[in-house]
Amino acid sequence: MQRAKAFVFAAEEDFGIIPVEAQACGTPVIAYGNGGVLETVIPLNKTGVRSQESGVGRQESEGSPTGVFFDEQTPGALMEAVNKFEKNQDTFDCNEIRKNAERFSKERFKREFKSFVDTKITEFFS
């Protein structure tokens, strides 16, 4: 995966761990722009610049784009996204892509889950 130019993800899943795993290898993602990838992939906008769309956790993900979305599950839409990726390939930084994947690490999940539970326990007993 680390040698791949990009990873194509044409499925629609609620979370979709595979695009996150691709990013953990520093590989950009070309994905159907629906479902979980909207939260895990930082897209280019139509002009080739990082999209300013906000989503859950998006505030932390300021920086380099990690992929390109296509809006329809059709060969034409996929080809357009691949062409967009090719034209903007220099925009993608494998270290920044890897850093984005760290937002979904096991360590972060455990830390934030513990913090949430501790807060709720404190509120309950206050």
Buried (B, 14 or more C-beta within 10 A) or exposed (E): EEEEEBBBBEBBBEEBEBBBBBBBBBBBBBBBBBBBBBBBBBBBEEEEEBBEEEEEEBEEBEEBBBBBBBEEEEEEBBEBBBEBBEEBEEBBBBEBBBBBBEBBEEEEEEEEEEEEEEEEEEEEEE
